[in-house]
Amino acid sequence: MDKLSAIPTNVITGFLGVGKSTAILHLLKQKPDNERWAILVNEFGEVGIDGNLIRGSESEAAGVFIREVPGGCMCCAAGLPMQIALNRLLTHARPHRLLIEPTGLGHPQEVLAVLSAEHYRTVLDLRATITLVDARKVASPRYTEHATFNQQLAIADVIVANKADQYQTDDFPALLDFLELRFGEQQLGLNSKSVFQVSHGELALEWLAAPASEHQRDSHHHHHGEHGDQQNSVEDLPPVAIPEAGFVCIDNQGEGFVSRGWVFSPDWVFDARRLYNLLVEVDAERIKGLFITEDGIKAFNKADGVVTEYELDDCLDSRIECIALEQSALTDMESALFDCVVHKAPAVEQG
């Protein structure tokens, strides 16, 4: 078997709710039929939603291979969670292209440092880092003063202002002004970046081919910080052990946010309309969920206060992850979710 060599690799990053998963799904629609693509997904929450969302639309039979690293920034603990997942993904998929989606609260500079390590120099061919940003956010110090938000823009080779269909006239010019002020005078600053605006994550395939900046290839910066428990970060996430009660709840916190996720037995069937109404009311920064409902498999997404719902082909169980600034915003979620159940049977505890 030939050695893996020079796999085109892109990091696709952006803050919470900017539409990274939607953008990756759009790129997958442009994947040549004869190519295998590998996707490494990192999530702040512990239960793993994004990988399941993509699996619900794509499959290995179609040449799409997905692995997840949950529970915070995957580059922590000397990058071991990421390296374990990445090595096994590459061995299994032997891909023609690799896409990496760090959590919106992660540190893409450190992810790039792992990818630039000596043992990946011949395996991976680092191409453009693409950062998605919602131009409306530069009006809020909550974002512009957040270190991760700024790092995501600083390391970008291509900046994509997503959700342009929702912008007011001044939003995109305000983003350009912010970028000029923040990066215009820096070495390898704004002049080294391409800036586009799109709607619905409609990334152009040719943007992936742009070369990575030299300072991305030579990145060796590391960090230490609180990003949640990484003990479960392996290449193939084991099935979540669901006790006889039929569900499990897992918390995480870091970077000024808290998360709470639930996984429900596949025997539980939910009312899709009740779920939608519940998610509209919840005061959370970010919500993603997959549910087995009376009307089929439903995916829910809440960002910027807007809930969207769409259908998937399949999922192994029902699960939801909520990210908020305060734990109090999530305390009533569990009983409210139970009220959305129309049928349930106790799960058999997994051994």
C-alpha positions as CSV (number, residue, x, y, z in Angstrom):
1,M,0.0,0.0,0.0
2,D,1.3,3.4,-1.0
3,K,2.4,5.8,1.8
4,L,0.1,8.7,2.5
5,S,1.6,11.9,1.0
6,A,0.8,15.5,0.4
7,I,-2.9,15.3,1.2
8,P,-4.5,18.8,0.5
9,T,-5.6,20.0,4.0
10,N,-7.8,22.9,4.9
11,V,-8.8,24.2,8.3
12,I,-12.3,25.7,8.3
13,T,-13.0,27.8,11.4
14,G,-15.3,30.5,12.7
15,F,-17.1,31.5,15.9
16,L,-20.2,29.8,17.4
17,G,-23.2,29.8,15.0
18,V,-21.5,31.2,12.0
19,G,-22.4,28.2,9.8
20,K,-19.2,26.0,9.5
21,S,-21.1,22.7,9.2
22,T,-23.4,24.1,6.6
23,A,-20.4,25.4,4.6
24,I,-18.8,21.9,4.8
25,L,-22.0,20.3,3.6
26,H,-22.0,22.8,0.7
27,L,-18.4,21.8,-0.2
28,L,-19.3,18.2,-0.1
29,K,-21.9,18.8,-2.8
30,Q,-19.0,19.9,-5.0
31,K,-16.8,16.9,-4.2
32,P,-15.7,15.0,-7.4
33,D,-17.4,11.5,-7.4
34,N,-14.1,9.7,-7.7
35,E,-12.5,11.4,-4.6
36,R,-12.5,10.4,-1.0
37,W,-12.7,13.3,1.5
38,A,-12.0,13.0,5.2
39,I,-13.5,15.4,7.8
40,L,-12.2,15.8,11.3
41,V,-14.8,17.6,13.5
42,N,-14.1,19.1,16.9
43,E,-16.9,20.2,19.2
44,F,-17.1,22.2,22.4
45,G,-19.9,19.9,23.8
46,E,-19.5,16.3,24.9
47,V,-22.2,14.5,23.0
48,G,-21.1,15.1,19.3
49,I,-23.6,16.6,17.0
50,D,-21.8,17.9,13.9
51,G,-20.4,14.6,12.8
52,N,-23.8,13.0,13.0
53,L,-25.3,15.9,11.0
54,I,-22.9,15.3,8.2
55,R,-23.3,11.5,8.4
56,G,-27.1,12.1,8.1
57,S,-26.4,13.7,4.7
58,E,-23.3,11.9,3.4
59,S,-21.9,8.4,3.8
60,E,-18.6,6.5,3.4
61,A,-20.1,4.8,0.3
62,A,-20.2,8.3,-1.2
63,G,-16.6,8.8,-0.3
64,V,-17.0,10.9,2.8
65,F,-15.3,9.8,6.0
66,I,-16.0,11.6,9.3
67,R,-14.5,11.5,12.8
68,E,-15.2,13.6,15.9
69,V,-13.2,14.9,18.8
70,P,-15.6,16.2,21.4
71,G,-15.3,18.0,24.7
72,G,-13.4,21.2,23.9
73,C,-10.4,22.3,22.0
74,M,-8.9,19.2,20.4
75,C,-5.3,20.6,20.4
76,C,-5.1,20.5,24.2
77,A,-2.9,17.9,26.0
78,A,-0.1,18.3,23.5
79,G,-2.4,17.7,20.6
80,L,-2.8,14.0,21.4
81,P,-6.6,13.8,21.1
82,M,-6.3,15.4,17.7
83,Q,-3.4,13.3,16.6
84,I,-5.1,10.0,17.6
85,A,-8.2,10.9,15.7
86,L,-6.4,12.3,12.7
87,N,-4.0,9.3,12.3
88,R,-6.8,6.8,12.4
89,L,-9.0,8.8,10.1
90,L,-6.2,9.1,7.5
91,T,-5.4,5.4,7.7
92,H,-9.1,4.4,7.3
93,A,-10.1,6.9,4.6
94,R,-6.8,7.4,2.7
95,P,-8.4,10.6,1.4
96,H,-7.8,12.9,-1.5
97,R,-8.6,15.9,0.7
98,L,-8.8,16.6,4.4
99,L,-11.1,19.2,6.0
100,I,-10.7,20.1,9.7
101,E,-13.5,21.9,11.6
102,P,-12.3,23.1,15.0
103,T,-14.9,24.1,17.6
104,G,-16.1,27.7,17.4
105,L,-14.5,28.2,20.8
106,G,-11.3,26.4,20.0
107,H,-7.8,27.7,19.0
108,P,-7.1,27.3,15.3
109,Q,-3.5,28.6,15.7
110,E,-2.7,25.6,17.9
111,V,-4.6,23.2,15.5
112,L,-2.3,24.5,12.7
113,A,0.7,23.9,14.9
114,V,-0.2,20.3,15.3
115,L,-0.7,19.9,11.5
116,S,2.7,21.6,10.9
117,A,4.5,19.2,13.2
118,E,7.4,17.2,11.7
119,H,5.6,13.9,11.4
120,Y,2.9,15.5,9.2
121,R,5.2,17.5,6.9
122,T,5.2,14.9,4.1
123,V,1.7,13.6,4.8
124,L,-0.3,16.8,4.7
125,D,-0.1,19.7,2.2
126,L,-1.5,22.6,4.2
127,R,-3.7,24.8,2.0
128,A,-5.7,28.0,2.8
129,T,-7.2,28.3,6.3
130,I,-10.8,29.6,5.8
131,T,-12.5,31.6,8.5
132,L,-16.2,32.2,8.4
133,V,-17.5,35.4,10.1
134,D,-20.8,37.0,10.6
135,A,-20.1,40.7,9.6
136,R,-22.9,41.8,12.0
137,K,-20.8,40.6,15.0
138,V,-18.1,43.3,14.6
139,A,-20.6,45.8,16.1
140,S,-20.4,43.9,19.4
141,P,-17.4,44.1,21.8
142,R,-18.5,40.7,23.1
143,Y,-17.1,39.3,19.9
144,T,-14.4,41.9,18.9
145,E,-12.8,41.6,22.4
146,H,-12.9,37.8,22.5
147,A,-9.4,36.3,21.9
148,T,-10.7,33.3,19.9
149,F,-12.8,35.5,17.6
150,N,-9.7,37.6,16.8
151,Q,-7.4,34.6,16.5
152,Q,-9.7,33.0,13.9
153,L,-9.5,36.1,11.8
154,A,-5.8,36.6,12.3
155,I,-4.8,33.1,11.0
156,A,-7.2,33.2,8.0
157,D,-5.9,33.1,4.4
158,V,-9.5,33.4,3.2
159,I,-12.2,35.3,5.2
160,V,-15.8,34.6,4.3
161,A,-18.6,36.8,5.5
162,N,-21.4,34.3,5.8
163,K,-25.1,35.0,6.1
164,A,-24.8,38.0,3.7
165,D,-28.5,37.6,2.9
166,Q,-29.2,38.9,6.4
167,Y,-26.9,41.9,6.3
168,Q,-27.9,45.5,6.4
169,T,-26.1,47.9,4.0
170,D,-23.4,48.9,6.4
171,D,-22.6,45.5,7.8
172,F,-20.0,44.2,5.3
173,P,-18.2,47.6,5.1
174,A,-18.0,47.6,8.9
175,L,-16.3,44.2,8.8
176,L,-13.8,45.5,6.2
177,D,-13.1,48.5,8.4
178,F,-12.6,46.3,11.4
179,L,-10.2,44.0,9.5
180,E,-8.2,47.0,8.3
181,L,-8.0,48.5,11.7
182,R,-7.0,45.2,13.4
183,F,-4.7,43.6,10.7
184,G,-4.0,46.3,8.1
185,E,-0.6,47.3,9.6
186,Q,0.5,43.8,10.6
187,Q,3.1,41.8,8.7
188,L,1.2,39.3,6.6
189,G,-1.9,41.1,7.6
190,L,-5.0,42.1,5.7
191,N,-3.3,42.4,2.3
192,S,-2.5,38.7,2.5
193,K,-6.1,37.7,3.0
194,S,-9.0,37.3,0.5
195,V,-12.4,38.5,1.8
196,F,-15.7,37.3,0.3
197,Q,-19.3,37.4,1.3
198,V,-21.7,34.5,0.8
199,S,-25.1,33.2,2.0
200,H,-25.9,29.8,3.3
201,G,-22.3,28.7,3.6
202,E,-21.8,28.7,-0.2
203,L,-18.0,28.3,-0.3
204,A,-16.3,28.1,-3.6
205,L,-14.3,24.9,-4.2
206,E,-11.4,26.9,-5.7
207,W,-10.9,28.7,-2.3
208,L,-9.6,25.4,-0.9
209,A,-6.7,25.3,-3.4
210,A,-5.1,28.6,-2.3
211,P,-1.8,28.0,-0.6
212,A,-1.4,28.5,3.1
213,S,0.6,31.5,4.3
214,E,4.1,30.8,5.2
215,H,3.5,31.8,8.8
216,Q,0.7,29.2,9.0
217,R,3.1,26.5,7.8
218,D,5.8,27.4,10.3
219,S,3.4,27.8,13.2
220,H,4.7,26.2,16.5
221,H,2.8,28.2,19.1
222,H,1.2,26.2,21.9
223,H,-1.1,27.0,24.7
224,H,-2.5,25.8,28.0
225,G,-6.0,26.4,29.2
226,E,-9.3,25.0,30.3
227,H,-11.2,23.3,27.5
228,G,-13.1,20.5,29.1
229,D,-12.3,16.8,29.7
230,Q,-10.4,15.2,26.8
231,Q,-10.3,11.7,28.1
232,N,-13.0,10.5,25.6
233,S,-11.3,12.1,22.6
234,V,-10.5,9.1,20.3
235,E,-10.9,8.4,16.7
236,D,-14.1,6.4,16.8
237,L,-16.3,7.7,19.5
238,P,-17.8,4.7,21.4
239,P,-21.6,4.7,21.6
240,V,-22.8,6.8,24.5
241,A,-23.8,4.3,27.2
242,I,-27.5,5.0,27.9
243,P,-28.6,3.8,31.3
244,E,-32.0,2.2,31.9
245,A,-33.6,5.6,32.5
246,G,-33.3,6.0,28.7
247,F,-31.1,9.1,28.6
248,V,-27.8,10.6,29.7
249,C,-26.8,14.2,30.3
250,I,-23.3,15.6,30.1
251,D,-21.9,19.1,31.0
252,N,-18.8,21.0,29.8
253,Q,-17.5,24.5,30.3
254,G,-14.7,26.8,29.1
255,E,-13.8,30.0,27.3
256,G,-16.6,31.8,29.2
257,F,-19.3,29.4,28.0
258,V,-21.1,26.4,29.4
259,S,-22.7,23.5,27.6
260,R,-25.1,20.7,28.4
261,G,-25.9,17.8,26.1
262,W,-28.4,15.0,26.2
263,V,-28.4,11.6,24.4
264,F,-31.7,9.7,24.3
265,S,-32.4,6.1,23.6
266,P,-33.4,5.4,19.9
267,D,-36.6,3.9,21.3
268,W,-37.7,7.4,22.3
269,V,-39.8,9.2,19.7
270,F,-40.3,13.0,19.9
271,D,-42.9,15.5,18.6
272,A,-41.1,17.7,16.1
273,R,-43.4,20.7,16.5
274,R,-43.1,20.7,20.3
275,L,-39.3,20.5,19.9
276,Y,-39.3,23.5,17.5
277,N,-41.4,25.6,19.9
278,L,-39.2,24.7,22.8
279,L,-36.0,25.7,21.0
280,V,-37.5,29.0,20.0
281,E,-38.0,29.8,23.7
282,V,-34.7,28.7,25.1
283,D,-32.2,31.5,25.8
284,A,-29.0,29.8,24.6
285,E,-26.1,31.0,22.5
286,R,-26.1,27.9,20.3
287,I,-28.3,24.8,20.0
288,K,-27.9,21.8,17.7
289,G,-30.0,18.7,17.8
290,L,-30.9,15.5,16.0
291,F,-34.2,13.7,16.9
292,I,-36.2,10.7,15.9
293,T,-39.7,12.1,15.6
294,E,-43.1,10.9,14.4
295,D,-42.4,12.7,11.2
296,G,-38.9,11.2,10.5
297,I,-35.4,12.2,11.4
298,K,-35.2,15.9,12.1
299,A,-32.2,18.2,12.7
300,F,-32.5,21.5,14.5
301,N,-30.2,24.4,14.6
302,K,-30.4,27.6,16.6
303,A,-28.1,30.5,16.0
304,D,-28.6,34.3,16.5
305,G,-32.0,33.5,18.0
306,V,-33.3,31.8,14.8
307,V,-34.3,28.1,14.7
308,T,-34.1,26.1,11.5
309,E,-35.3,22.6,11.0
310,Y,-34.5,20.1,8.2
311,E,-34.7,16.4,7.5
312,L,-31.9,13.8,7.6
313,D,-31.8,10.3,6.2
314,D,-30.7,8.5,9.4
315,C,-29.3,8.8,12.9
316,L,-28.5,6.3,15.6
317,D,-30.2,8.1,18.5
318,S,-31.7,11.4,19.5
319,R,-29.3,14.0,20.9
320,I,-29.0,17.7,21.6
321,E,-26.3,20.1,22.7
322,C,-26.9,23.6,24.1
323,I,-24.2,26.2,24.7
324,A,-25.0,29.3,26.8
325,L,-23.2,31.9,28.9
326,E,-24.9,30.8,32.1
327,Q,-25.8,27.4,33.4
328,S,-29.2,28.8,34.6
329,A,-30.3,29.1,31.0
330,L,-30.1,25.3,30.7
331,T,-31.6,24.1,34.0
332,D,-35.2,23.7,32.8
333,M,-34.3,22.1,29.5
334,E,-34.5,18.5,30.7
335,S,-38.1,18.5,31.8
336,A,-39.0,20.5,28.8
337,L,-37.4,17.9,26.5
338,F,-39.3,15.2,28.3
339,D,-42.6,17.0,27.5
340,C,-41.7,16.6,23.8
341,V,-41.6,12.8,24.0
342,V,-44.6,11.0,22.5
343,H,-43.2,7.4,23.0
344,K,-40.4,5.9,25.0
345,A,-39.2,2.6,26.2
346,P,-36.3,2.0,28.7
347,A,-33.0,1.5,27.0
348,V,-31.0,-1.7,27.6
349,E,-27.8,-0.7,29.4
350,Q,-24.9,-1.1,27.0
351,G,-22.0,-3.3,28.3
